[in-house]
Amino acid sequence: MPNIDNSQFESKVALITGGNSGIGKETALAFAQRGANVVIAARREAESVETLDLITATGARAEFVKTDVSDEAQVEAMVAQAVKVFGRLDFAFNNAAITGNATPFDEYPREVWDQVISVNLTGTWLCMQSEIRHMKTNGGGSIVNTTSISAHRGSPNLPAYSVSKWGVIGMTKAAAKGYGRYGIRVNAVSPGHTETPMLGLNDGEERLNALIEQYPLGRIGQPNDIAEAVIWLSSDSASFITGVSLPVEGGIIA
Ligand SMILES: NC(=O)c1ccc[n+]([C@@H]2O[C@H](COP(=O)([O-])OP(=O)(O)OC[C@H]3O[C@@H](n4cnc5c(N)ncnc54)[C@H](O)[C@@H]3O)[C@@H](O)[C@H]2O)c1
């Protein structure tokens, strides 16, 4: 990544969904370390306290908004609260998601399908709608959505997850075309396996080593790998980039 002038983030406002864990938490910190004020939207307040403390320790201001991204009213309130507290919204990282239990395609339960689509696909759409409405009147902004390598290939036992992430790429491209003229850039990152609670690597070295073997770069991702890509896509260094899904995946889909 080229050097990024951190002064462009000072006093700006970044909203991060799922910002209390894994990739979202690391990205919240990355924005804060560059001087942005940060709004963390997540479902569980207790789990957000540590992240809020880490952010304020950098000197940045932080706000938690309890939000279920699949709930339209809560998403509207999330953006309204960010603007009320900090006066503006410059960067949004729509990152909250669930995987649903791995189940073969032909046995996949309808209720899990509905839940995963509701959070990952509809939730991201609702967030984008609210953010864009504000950014349109605010002179522009940058949105980054989280997809996955599951959106660049098939994941037979995670059909809803895979479909939702392919859909997020579609929404990213649609919104990029629709709102570029308002100064709004919309991009996505597609992480490979990344060491977070979602990956659930508590079952010993064997699974980790099996994953590592698939990676040309000889390791799986760390949350900071993704956070730095989000910062770059959000920054002026990427000012001519919109509508892309940037794979950050150690070469696994090469
Ligand atoms: N970890 C990986 O290997 C990996 C790989 C590819 C893509 N991703 C994507 O990265 C993103 C972050 O995942 P992570 O690995 O940091 O996992 P994580 O489980 O640590 O974080 C997910 C976050 O989303 C939040 N969340 C879930 N449902 C929500 C809802 N309805 N409303 C609000 N918040 C909700 C969780 O509370 C949590 O904060 C996700 O979009 C995930 O699909 C992760």
The ligand as an SDF file (V2000), in Angstrom:
LIG
                    3D

 44 48  0  0  0  0  0  0  0  0999 V2000
  -12.7140  -14.2080    9.6520 N   0  0  0  0  0  0  0  0  0  0  0  0
  -12.7190  -14.6660    8.4120 C   0  0  0  0  0  0  0  0  0  0  0  0
  -12.0690  -15.6750    8.0980 O   0  0  0  0  0  0  0  0  0  0  0  0
  -13.4820  -13.9270    7.3420 C   0  0  0  0  0  0  0  0  0  0  0  0
  -13.2550  -14.2830    5.9990 C   0  0  0  0  0  0  0  0  0  0  0  0
  -13.9430  -13.6000    4.9950 C   0  0  0  0  0  0  0  0  0  0  0  0
  -14.8450  -12.6040    5.3320 C   0  0  0  0  0  0  0  0  0  0  0  0
  -15.0460  -12.2990    6.6500 N   0  0  0  0  0  0  0  0  0  0  0  0
  -16.0020  -11.2280    6.9240 C   0  0  0  0  0  0  0  0  0  0  0  0
  -15.4060  -10.2620    7.7590 O   0  0  0  0  0  0  0  0  0  0  0  0
  -16.4220   -9.5730    8.4930 C   0  0  0  0  0  0  0  0  0  0  0  0
  -16.0250   -9.4960    9.9430 C   0  0  0  0  0  0  0  0  0  0  0  0
  -15.9830  -10.7990   10.4610 O   0  0  0  0  0  0  0  0  0  0  0  0
  -14.9400  -11.2310   11.5910 P   0  0  0  0  0  0  0  0  0  0  0  0
  -14.1340  -12.3240   11.0330 O   0  0  0  0  0  0  0  0  0  0  0  0
  -14.2860  -10.0450   12.1660 O   0  0  0  0  0  0  0  0  0  0  0  0
  -15.9450  -11.9400   12.6200 O   0  0  0  0  0  0  0  0  0  0  0  0
  -16.4490  -11.5410   14.0620 P   0  0  0  0  0  0  0  0  0  0  0  0
  -17.4410  -12.6030   14.4140 O   0  0  0  0  0  0  0  0  0  0  0  0
  -15.2900  -11.3050   14.9520 O   0  0  0  0  0  0  0  0  0  0  0  0
  -17.2020  -10.1570   13.8190 O   0  0  0  0  0  0  0  0  0  0  0  0
  -18.4870  -10.0760   13.2710 C   0  0  0  0  0  0  0  0  0  0  0  0
  -19.1520   -8.8680   13.8780 C   0  0  0  0  0  0  0  0  0  0  0  0
  -20.4550   -8.7130   13.3170 O   0  0  0  0  0  0  0  0  0  0  0  0
  -21.3670   -8.4720   14.3780 C   0  0  0  0  0  0  0  0  0  0  0  0
  -22.7290   -8.8270   14.0020 N   0  0  0  0  0  0  0  0  0  0  0  0
  -23.2100  -10.0310   13.6260 C   0  0  0  0  0  0  0  0  0  0  0  0
  -24.5150   -9.9380   13.3740 N   0  0  0  0  0  0  0  0  0  0  0  0
  -24.8720   -8.6490   13.5800 C   0  0  0  0  0  0  0  0  0  0  0  0
  -26.0940   -7.9380   13.4840 C   0  0  0  0  0  0  0  0  0  0  0  0
  -27.2510   -8.5360   13.1260 N   0  0  0  0  0  0  0  0  0  0  0  0
  -26.0930   -6.5980   13.7540 N   0  0  0  0  0  0  0  0  0  0  0  0
  -24.9450   -5.9780   14.1230 C   0  0  0  0  0  0  0  0  0  0  0  0
  -23.7720   -6.6110   14.2540 N   0  0  0  0  0  0  0  0  0  0  0  0
  -23.7400   -7.9420   13.9760 C   0  0  0  0  0  0  0  0  0  0  0  0
  -20.8200   -9.3220   15.5160 C   0  0  0  0  0  0  0  0  0  0  0  0
  -21.3710   -8.9470   16.7620 O   0  0  0  0  0  0  0  0  0  0  0  0
  -19.3430   -8.9950   15.3940 C   0  0  0  0  0  0  0  0  0  0  0  0
  -19.0760   -7.7470   15.9870 O   0  0  0  0  0  0  0  0  0  0  0  0
  -17.7160  -10.3280    8.2070 C   0  0  0  0  0  0  0  0  0  0  0  0
  -18.4250   -9.6310    7.2030 O   0  0  0  0  0  0  0  0  0  0  0  0
  -17.2400  -11.6570    7.6710 C   0  0  0  0  0  0  0  0  0  0  0  0
  -18.1900  -12.2680    6.8430 O   0  0  0  0  0  0  0  0  0  0  0  0
  -14.3860  -12.9200    7.6520 C   0  0  0  0  0  0  0  0  0  0  0  0
  1  2  1  0
  2  3  2  0
  2  4  1  0
  4  5  1  0
  4 44  2  0
  5  6  2  0
  6  7  1  0
  7  8  2  0
  8  9  1  0
  8 44  1  0
  9 10  1  0
  9 42  1  0
 10 11  1  0
 11 12  1  0
 11 40  1  0
 12 13  1  0
 13 14  1  0
 14 15  2  0
 14 16  1  0
 14 17  1  0
 17 18  1  0
 18 19  2  0
 18 20  1  0
 18 21  1  0
 21 22  1  0
 22 23  1  0
 23 24  1  0
 23 38  1  0
 24 25  1  0
 25 26  1  0
 25 36  1  0
 26 27  1  0
 26 35  1  0
 27 28  2  0
 28 29  1  0
 29 30  1  0
 29 35  2  0
 30 31  1  0
 30 32  2  0
 32 33  1  0
 33 34  2  0
 34 35  1  0
 36 37  1  0
 36 38  1  0
 38 39  1  0
 40 41  1  0
 40 42  1  0
 42 43  1  0
M  CHG  2   8   1  16  -1
M  END
$$$$
